[in-house]
Amino acid sequence: MSMFGSFGQLAGMMKDFQALKQKIEVMKQELAQLEFRGVSQDGTVTAVVTGDCFVRSITSTTSSPDPKSTAEAVNQGIAQAKNAISQKISEATGGLPMPGLF
């Protein structure tokens, strides 16, 4: 009898996992629509990064942007996106760590 109880618990866990998986897929789609702006320290370069960590655009107020400024802007945008991802994952999982989702 305890064997069937274990199967029932396992089935319940699988159902919960499937619901969480669907919730995470929706969350990924929502994040992909968000944009984060990173700006270099000197203010000359702005990078727009999506919530799924793709660089959408890079603009500069100078005709020849400094590579360091470009990297700063992109890294800042990615950091903002990653922070948003972490918050969304925490909300979706009730604070349980879920490595490897993104």
C-alpha positions in Angstrom: 0.0 0.0 0.0 2.8 2.4 0.8 4.1 1.7 -2.7 1.0 3.2 -4.3 1.2 6.1 -1.9 4.7 6.9 -3.2 3.4 6.7 -6.8 0.7 9.2 -5.9 3.2 11.5 -4.3 5.4 11.2 -7.4 2.5 11.9 -9.7 1.7 15.0 -7.7 5.3 16.2 -7.8 5.4 15.7 -11.6 2.2 17.7 -12.0 3.6 20.5 -9.9 6.8 20.4 -11.9 4.9 20.6 -15.2 3.0 23.6 -13.9 6.2 25.3 -12.8 7.8 24.6 -16.1 4.9 26.2 -18.0 5.1 29.2 -15.6 8.8 29.6 -16.4 8.2 29.4 -20.1 5.7 32.3 -19.9 8.1 34.2 -17.7 10.9 33.7 -20.3 8.6 35.1 -23.0 7.7 38.1 -20.8 11.3 38.8 -20.0 12.3 38.7 -23.7 10.0 41.7 -24.2 11.6 43.8 -21.5 14.4 46.2 -22.3 17.2 47.4 -20.0 19.4 50.4 -20.6 23.0 50.4 -19.6 25.0 53.7 -19.8 28.8 54.0 -19.7 30.3 56.0 -16.8 31.1 58.9 -19.1 27.6 58.9 -20.5 28.7 58.6 -24.1 27.4 55.0 -24.8 24.0 53.5 -24.2 23.3 49.8 -24.7 19.8 48.3 -24.8 19.6 44.7 -23.6 16.6 42.5 -23.6 15.4 40.5 -20.6 16.8 37.4 -22.2 20.2 39.0 -22.3 20.5 39.9 -26.0 21.9 43.3 -27.0 19.3 45.1 -29.0 21.2 48.3 -29.8 24.2 50.3 -28.9 24.3 54.1 -29.4 27.0 56.6 -28.8 27.1 60.4 -28.6 30.5 60.4 -30.3 31.5 59.3 -33.8 34.2 56.9 -32.4 33.1 55.4 -29.1 35.7 54.2 -26.7 35.6 50.3 -26.5 35.8 50.5 -22.7 32.7 52.8 -22.6 30.9 50.4 -24.9 31.7 47.4 -22.7 30.6 49.3 -19.6 27.2 50.1 -21.1 26.7 46.6 -22.4 27.8 45.0 -19.0 25.5 47.4 -17.1 22.5 46.5 -19.3 23.2 42.8 -18.9 23.6 43.1 -15.1 20.1 44.8 -15.0 18.6 42.0 -17.1 20.2 39.3 -14.9 18.8 41.0 -11.8 15.3 41.0 -13.3 15.7 37.4 -14.3 16.7 36.4 -10.7 13.7 38.3 -9.3 11.3 36.6 -11.7 12.7 33.2 -11.0 12.5 33.8 -7.3 8.8 34.8 -7.7 8.0 31.8 -9.8 9.8 29.2 -7.6 8.9 30.7 -4.2 12.5 31.4 -3.5 13.9 28.0 -4.4 17.1 28.2 -6.5 16.7 26.8 -10.0 20.1 26.9 -11.7 20.4 26.6 -15.4 17.0 28.2 -16.3 18.6 30.9 -18.4 
